[in-house]
C-alpha cells in the first residue's frame, strides 16, 4: 500500500510538472518570454503561488528546465531525421537534418523562440549553460555533417583559411576530440551551415516570410540544395 501511494504521488507530481511546463510555453506564445511567471502559471492552474514553489523554487529554475527539455526534444528530432539516411550519403543526411529542423520548429514555434529567440528578461543562465548536453549534441551533429562531406569539400575549400585560434577554445577542444582529422576550416563550414539552415527558418517562424511567399518550404529546400552544392556534394534531386 505504501509503495502504491508513493507511486501515485510521483505520478501526480510528474503530471503537475508537465502541466506547469505546458502552461509556461503557452504564456510565452501569447505574451512573449516576459509573460512567463510562476504567479501567472499558478492562476492558470488554480493553485496558490506558494504551491508552485514546491515544484520550481524560482522562475529561473523553471526556465532552465524548459530550455533543457525543448532543446533535447529538438536534437532528438534532428538526430532521428539524420539517421534515417545512411552514413555514405552525406548530402541526404544534411537534407534530412534540415527538414527535421523545419518540421520540429513549425510544430514547436514557442520552443524555437525560447532557445533561439530573444532572451527571457531577467533570466540568469546557470553556469555551464541551460542545456549543455543538448547543445553539445547539436553542435557535434552539425560538425558530423561537415565531417561526412569533408572528403569532397576539402577539394574546393582552402584548408588553411582558418586557424584554431579563430574559434572558441572549448569548441575547438570538443571538435578535436570527436573529429580529430578535421582542420579548423571545417568548424567554419559547420557554423556557416548552422547559419544558413537557421536564417530562413527564423524568418518563417517569426512571420517575416508570410507576406513574401506562399511556399516557404520550396525556398528552404532550394537553400539546402545550394548548401549541399557549395560543399562539393552531388545536388539533391
Buried (B, 14 or more C-beta within 10 A) or exposed (E): EEEEEEEEEEEEEEEBBEBBBEBBBBBBBEEBBEBBBBEBBBBBBEBEEEEBEEBBEEBBBBBBBBBBBBBBBBBBBBBEBBEEBEEEBBBBBBBBBBBBBBBBBBEBBBBBBBBBBEEBEEBEBBEEBBBEEBBBBBBBBBBBBBBBBBEBBBEEBEBEEBEBEEBEEEBBEBBBEBBEEBBBBBBBBBBBBBEBBBEBBBBBBEEEBEEEEEEBEEBBBEBBBEBBEBBBBEEBE
